[in-house]
Amino acid sequence: MPKAPMDAADIEADDAADRRVVEQEQDEIKDFVKGLSADDIKSGNWFTKLAAHAMNSYTKKVDWQYFQDRYAGVPADAIVDQRTKMAARYAALEGGLSAGAYTATVAATIGSLGGASPATVPAAVATMMVDVAYITRLQLHLAYDIAVLYRVPLDLSDPDDLWKLIRVAFTIKSGEAVREGVTKAVPALVRPVVKRFFSGEVLTAAKTLPVVGKHLLQRNVIKIGIPLVGVPLAVLLNRYTTLLAGRHAQAVFRNEARVIEVAEGMTKRSRHPQLMLWVSWLVIRANNKIADDEALLMRHLVRLVRERHQVVDDQLAQLVDIDPAEVWERVEAESGDLSDILDAADRVATVDGALDVREKAVISELRERCLRV
């Protein structure tokens, strides 16, 4: 039976409940910020401390079963959509609560911070850091939730996986200007204002911060220094950057889940797991380029073949250039039905899109040799 439409009182009650949640989370962040020194903020150490603070207990509590208990039977795409919208709503509410205390002097104050005592952090900067830390934690949690929902394995004790989560959560791409990511995230109406603001001197204070800290502070400094539009812009930026983060995380982790699904299907169907690895690598190297999805597929294939078939191929792992003749010898050394190998080759070739001429040539020759067996 469909749920009855909510009246104004219901909406107001929901707004009040969400506001209470945000205020409670703000209080937690305020306690964290109180422990920061001026040097933590200026050096960028605040981000390192926050990442540990935000993720240690959270990852112990939140796993795939955690979401299954709350959304039993609901497809991952639907849950991701709802959690992204909820996070964006919280971000907007927090922006409205924080922005009223912003002043145009905060950006300049950041540049003059010094010393190791928390008492040396001016109140205005502390207020800004509550907003920065709140949104940072919110987007880290959202990206992690999305990875869990798509069952993409992340071990945050592994530096590579931690950095991967950070890149995804804050849409950091190699060589991408922070300005580009931010201006794409805001509505067209305020985009010209943001571009002008980024060209000013107000960001000079942030230039000495580490990459991630600089990225996050730049994104938030916008909300401080634009006269008259501070509060509405803070609400819009918090909401849109969180939506952007959620959609980016969904695109990345959903695609990885797709690649993992391909790898699992290939491994499950394979009757020749070791040969499958060699043929897969030959197909990937056919055009002398390795797409990200191909590298990801190969990594998961090796892992799954090891876990499910107890096959570890040191020779393949140490290979620099693959010799097609050696792969054909391995194919011809087999007997019986090799349809699983042909199927694997097709799936590898299309994991990153349509086949190119060289991939087609390798698969054509593979098909001929398999038919001779």
C-alpha positions as CSV (number, residue, x, y, z in Angstrom):
1,M,0.0,0.0,0.0
2,P,1.5,3.4,-1.0
3,K,2.6,5.7,1.8
4,A,0.3,8.7,2.3
5,P,1.7,12.1,1.3
6,M,3.4,13.9,4.1
7,D,1.8,17.1,5.3
8,A,3.6,20.3,6.4
9,A,3.8,19.1,10.0
10,D,5.5,15.8,9.0
11,I,8.0,17.7,6.8
12,E,8.8,20.1,9.6
13,A,9.3,17.2,12.0
14,D,11.7,15.5,9.6
15,D,13.6,18.8,9.2
16,A,13.8,19.1,13.0
17,A,15.0,15.5,13.4
18,D,17.7,16.0,10.7
19,R,18.8,19.2,12.3
20,R,19.2,17.5,15.7
21,V,21.3,14.8,14.0
22,V,23.6,17.4,12.4
23,E,23.9,19.4,15.6
24,Q,24.9,16.2,17.5
25,E,27.5,15.4,14.9
26,Q,28.7,18.9,14.9
27,D,29.3,18.6,18.7
28,E,31.4,15.6,18.1
29,I,33.5,17.5,15.5
30,K,33.8,20.4,17.8
31,D,35.5,18.2,20.4
32,F,37.9,16.9,17.7
33,V,38.7,20.5,16.6
34,K,39.4,21.6,20.2
35,G,42.3,19.1,20.2
36,L,43.9,20.6,17.1
37,S,46.7,23.1,17.4
38,A,47.3,26.0,15.1
39,D,50.3,24.1,13.6
40,D,48.0,21.1,12.9
41,I,45.8,23.4,10.8
42,K,48.6,25.2,9.0
43,S,50.7,22.0,8.3
44,G,47.8,19.9,7.2
45,N,48.2,17.4,10.0
46,W,44.5,18.0,10.9
47,F,43.6,15.8,7.9
48,T,45.7,12.9,9.0
49,K,44.3,13.1,12.5
50,L,40.7,13.4,11.1
51,A,41.1,10.4,8.8
52,A,42.1,8.2,11.7
53,H,39.4,9.7,13.9
54,A,36.7,9.3,11.2
55,M,37.4,5.8,10.0
56,N,38.9,3.7,12.8
57,S,35.7,3.0,14.7
58,Y,33.4,3.4,11.7
59,T,34.9,0.6,9.7
60,K,34.5,-1.8,12.6
61,K,30.8,-1.0,12.7
62,V,29.9,-0.6,9.1
63,D,30.1,-3.6,6.8
64,W,27.9,-5.2,4.1
65,Q,25.8,-7.0,6.7
66,Y,25.2,-3.6,8.5
67,F,23.4,-2.4,5.4
68,Q,21.6,-5.7,4.8
69,D,20.1,-5.5,8.2
70,R,18.7,-2.1,7.4
71,Y,17.8,-2.5,3.7
72,A,17.2,-6.2,3.3
73,G,16.6,-7.1,-0.3
74,V,17.1,-3.6,-1.7
75,P,19.5,-3.3,-4.7
76,A,22.8,-1.5,-4.0
77,D,22.1,1.2,-6.5
78,A,18.9,2.3,-4.7
79,I,20.6,2.4,-1.3
80,V,23.6,4.4,-2.7
81,D,21.2,6.9,-4.1
82,Q,19.3,7.4,-0.8
83,R,22.5,7.6,1.3
84,T,24.0,10.2,-1.1
85,K,20.9,12.3,-0.9
86,M,20.8,12.0,2.8
87,A,24.5,13.0,3.1
88,A,23.9,16.0,0.8
89,R,21.0,17.1,3.0
90,Y,23.1,16.9,6.2
91,A,25.9,18.8,4.4
92,A,23.5,21.6,3.5
93,L,22.1,21.8,7.0
94,E,25.6,22.0,8.5
95,G,26.6,24.6,6.0
96,G,23.7,26.8,7.1
97,L,24.6,26.3,10.8
98,S,28.3,27.1,10.3
99,A,28.2,29.9,7.7
100,G,26.7,32.5,10.0
101,A,30.0,32.7,11.9
102,Y,32.2,33.1,8.9
103,T,34.1,36.3,8.3
104,A,36.3,37.5,5.4
105,T,39.2,37.7,7.8
106,V,39.4,34.0,8.3
107,A,41.4,33.2,5.2
108,A,44.1,35.7,6.1
109,T,44.1,34.4,9.7
110,I,45.0,30.9,8.4
111,G,48.2,32.2,6.9
112,S,49.3,33.8,10.2
113,L,48.7,30.7,12.3
114,G,51.6,29.4,14.3
115,G,52.5,27.6,17.5
116,A,51.5,24.2,18.9
117,S,49.0,25.2,21.5
118,P,45.3,24.7,20.7
119,A,44.6,27.9,22.6
120,T,46.3,29.9,19.7
121,V,43.6,28.9,17.2
122,P,41.3,31.9,16.8
123,A,37.6,31.3,17.3
124,A,36.7,32.1,13.7
125,V,39.3,29.6,12.4
126,A,38.0,27.0,14.8
127,T,34.4,27.6,13.5
128,M,35.7,27.1,9.9
129,M,37.5,23.9,10.8
130,V,34.3,22.5,12.3
131,D,32.7,22.9,8.9
132,V,35.7,21.6,7.0
133,A,36.1,18.6,9.3
134,Y,32.4,17.8,9.3
135,I,32.1,17.8,5.5
136,T,35.4,15.9,5.3
137,R,34.2,13.1,7.6
138,L,30.8,13.0,6.0
139,Q,32.3,12.5,2.5
140,L,34.8,9.9,3.7
141,H,32.0,7.9,5.4
142,L,29.8,8.3,2.3
143,A,32.5,7.0,-0.1
144,Y,33.3,4.1,2.3
145,D,29.6,3.2,2.5
146,I,29.3,3.1,-1.3
147,A,32.4,0.8,-1.5
148,V,30.8,-1.5,1.1
149,L,27.5,-1.5,-0.7
150,Y,29.1,-2.5,-4.0
151,R,31.2,-5.1,-2.1
152,V,34.5,-3.6,-3.2
153,P,37.1,-4.7,-0.7
154,L,38.9,-1.9,1.0
155,D,41.6,-2.5,3.7
156,L,42.2,0.9,5.2
157,S,45.3,-0.3,7.0
158,D,46.7,-0.7,3.5
159,P,48.1,2.7,2.4
160,D,47.1,2.1,-1.2
161,D,43.5,1.4,-0.3
162,L,43.4,4.4,2.1
163,W,44.7,6.7,-0.6
164,K,42.2,5.2,-3.0
165,L,39.3,6.1,-0.6
166,I,40.6,9.6,-0.1
167,R,40.9,10.2,-3.9
168,V,37.4,8.9,-4.5
169,A,35.8,10.8,-1.6
170,F,37.2,14.1,-2.6
171,T,37.2,13.6,-6.4
172,I,41.0,14.1,-6.6
173,K,42.4,13.3,-10.0
174,S,46.1,13.4,-10.9
175,G,46.9,16.8,-12.4
176,E,43.3,18.2,-11.9
177,A,43.0,21.7,-10.6
178,V,41.0,22.0,-7.5
179,R,39.3,25.0,-9.0
180,E,37.9,22.8,-11.8
181,G,36.3,20.3,-9.5
182,V,34.7,22.9,-7.3
183,T,33.3,25.1,-10.1
184,K,31.7,22.0,-11.7
185,A,30.0,21.2,-8.3
186,V,28.2,24.5,-7.9
187,P,25.1,25.8,-9.6
188,A,25.6,27.8,-12.8
189,L,24.2,30.9,-11.1
190,V,27.1,31.2,-8.7
191,R,29.9,29.7,-10.9
192,P,31.2,33.1,-12.2
193,V,31.5,34.4,-8.7
194,V,33.4,31.3,-7.6
195,K,35.8,31.6,-10.6
196,R,36.5,35.3,-9.8
197,F,37.0,34.4,-6.1
198,F,39.5,31.7,-7.0
199,S,41.6,34.2,-8.9
200,G,42.0,36.5,-5.9
201,E,44.7,36.6,-3.2
202,V,42.5,35.1,-0.5
203,L,43.8,31.6,-1.2
204,T,47.4,32.5,-0.7
205,A,47.2,31.4,2.9
206,A,46.4,27.8,1.8
207,K,49.2,27.4,-0.7
208,T,51.6,26.0,1.9
209,L,49.3,23.2,3.0
210,P,49.7,19.6,1.8
211,V,47.8,18.5,-1.3
212,V,44.7,17.1,0.4
213,G,44.5,19.8,3.1
214,K,44.9,22.5,0.4
215,H,42.2,20.9,-1.7
216,L,39.7,20.8,1.2
217,L,40.5,24.3,2.5
218,Q,40.3,25.9,-0.9
219,R,36.9,24.4,-1.4
220,N,35.8,25.9,1.9
221,V,37.5,29.2,1.8
222,I,35.1,30.2,-1.0
223,K,32.3,30.3,1.5
224,I,34.1,32.7,3.8
225,G,35.2,35.6,1.7
226,I,32.3,36.4,-0.7
227,P,30.3,39.2,0.7
228,L,26.5,38.9,1.2
229,V,26.3,35.3,-0.2
230,G,28.2,33.5,2.5
231,V,25.3,31.5,4.1
232,P,23.4,30.5,0.9
233,L,26.6,29.7,-0.9
234,A,27.8,27.6,2.0
235,V,24.6,25.6,1.9
236,L,24.8,25.2,-1.9
237,L,28.5,24.3,-1.9
238,N,28.2,21.8,0.9
239,R,25.2,20.1,-0.8
240,Y,26.6,20.1,-4.3
241,T,30.1,19.0,-3.4
242,T,28.7,16.1,-1.3
243,L,26.4,15.1,-4.2
244,L,29.4,15.3,-6.5
245,A,31.4,13.1,-4.1
246,G,28.7,10.6,-3.8
247,R,28.1,10.3,-7.5
248,H,31.8,10.1,-8.2
249,A,32.2,7.3,-5.6
250,Q,29.2,5.5,-7.1
251,A,30.8,5.7,-10.6
252,V,34.2,4.4,-9.4
253,F,33.0,1.7,-7.0
254,R,30.1,0.5,-9.2
255,N,32.5,0.1,-12.1
256,E,35.0,-1.8,-9.9
257,A,32.1,-4.0,-8.7
258,R,31.3,-4.7,-12.4
259,V,34.9,-5.7,-13.1
260,I,35.0,-7.9,-10.0
261,E,31.7,-9.6,-11.1
262,V,33.4,-10.3,-14.5
263,A,36.4,-11.8,-12.8
264,E,34.3,-13.9,-10.5
265,G,32.3,-15.3,-13.4
266,M,35.4,-16.1,-15.4
267,T,37.0,-17.8,-12.4
268,K,33.9,-19.8,-11.5
269,R,33.4,-21.1,-15.0
270,S,37.1,-21.8,-15.8
271,R,38.3,-25.4,-16.1
272,H,41.8,-24.2,-17.0
273,P,42.5,-21.4,-14.4
274,Q,46.2,-21.1,-15.1
275,L,45.8,-21.0,-18.8
276,M,43.1,-18.5,-18.4
277,L,45.5,-16.1,-16.7
278,W,48.0,-16.4,-19.6
279,V,45.4,-15.9,-22.3
280,S,43.9,-13.0,-20.4
281,W,47.3,-11.2,-20.1
282,L,48.0,-11.9,-23.8
283,V,44.7,-10.3,-24.8
284,I,45.3,-7.3,-22.5
285,R,48.8,-6.8,-24.0
286,A,47.6,-7.2,-27.6
287,N,47.5,-3.4,-28.3
288,N,50.5,-2.5,-26.1
289,K,48.3,-0.5,-23.8
290,I,46.8,-1.4,-20.4
291,A,43.5,0.3,-19.6
292,D,42.6,0.8,-15.9
293,D,39.7,-1.7,-16.1
294,E,42.0,-4.3,-17.7
295,A,44.6,-3.8,-14.9
296,L,41.8,-4.1,-12.3
297,L,40.4,-7.2,-13.9
298,M,43.8,-8.9,-14.0
299,R,44.5,-8.1,-10.3
300,H,41.1,-9.6,-9.3
301,L,41.6,-12.6,-11.6
302,V,45.0,-13.4,-10.0
303,R,43.5,-13.1,-6.5
304,L,40.4,-15.2,-7.3
305,V,42.4,-17.9,-9.0
306,R,44.7,-18.1,-6.0
307,E,41.8,-18.2,-3.6
308,R,39.5,-20.6,-5.4
309,H,41.9,-22.8,-7.4
310,Q,45.0,-22.5,-5.3
311,V,47.0,-21.6,-8.4
312,V,49.9,-19.2,-8.0
313,D,51.9,-18.6,-11.2
314,D,55.3,-17.1,-10.4
315,Q,56.4,-17.3,-14.0
316,L,53.6,-15.0,-15.1
317,A,54.2,-12.7,-12.2
318,Q,57.8,-12.2,-13.2
319,L,57.1,-11.8,-16.9
320,V,58.1,-8.6,-18.6
321,D,57.2,-9.2,-22.2
322,I,54.6,-11.9,-23.0
323,D,55.5,-14.1,-26.0
324,P,52.4,-15.2,-28.0
325,A,54.2,-18.4,-29.1
326,E,54.5,-19.5,-25.5
327,V,50.8,-18.9,-24.9
328,W,49.9,-20.9,-28.1
329,E,52.1,-23.8,-26.8
330,R,50.2,-23.8,-23.6
331,V,46.9,-23.8,-25.4
332,E,47.9,-26.7,-27.7
333,A,49.2,-28.7,-24.7
334,E,45.6,-28.9,-23.4
335,S,43.1,-31.4,-24.5
336,G,39.3,-31.3,-24.5
337,D,36.8,-28.5,-24.5
338,L,38.5,-25.0,-24.3
339,S,35.3,-23.0,-24.7
340,D,35.9,-21.5,-21.2
341,I,39.2,-20.0,-22.5
342,L,37.5,-18.5,-25.5
343,D,34.8,-17.1,-23.3
344,A,37.4,-15.6,-20.9
345,A,39.3,-14.0,-23.8
346,D,36.1,-12.3,-25.1
347,R,35.2,-11.0,-21.6
348,V,38.7,-9.6,-21.1
349,A,38.7,-7.9,-24.4
350,T,35.4,-6.1,-23.8
351,V,35.9,-5.2,-20.1
352,D,37.1,-1.7,-21.2
353,G,34.7,-1.3,-24.1
354,A,34.6,-2.5,-27.7
355,L,37.3,-4.7,-29.2
356,D,40.0,-3.1,-31.3
357,V,41.7,-4.6,-34.3
358,R,44.6,-6.2,-32.4
359,E,42.4,-7.8,-29.8
360,K,40.2,-9.2,-32.5
361,A,43.3,-10.7,-34.2
362,V,44.4,-12.4,-31.0
363,I,41.0,-13.8,-30.3
364,S,40.6,-15.0,-33.9
365,E,43.9,-16.9,-33.7
366,L,42.9,-18.3,-30.2
367,R,39.6,-19.6,-31.6
368,E,41.4,-21.4,-34.5
369,R,43.9,-23.0,-32.1
370,C,41.2,-24.0,-29.6
371,L,39.3,-25.7,-32.4
372,R,42.3,-27.8,-33.3
373,V,42.7,-29.2,-29.7
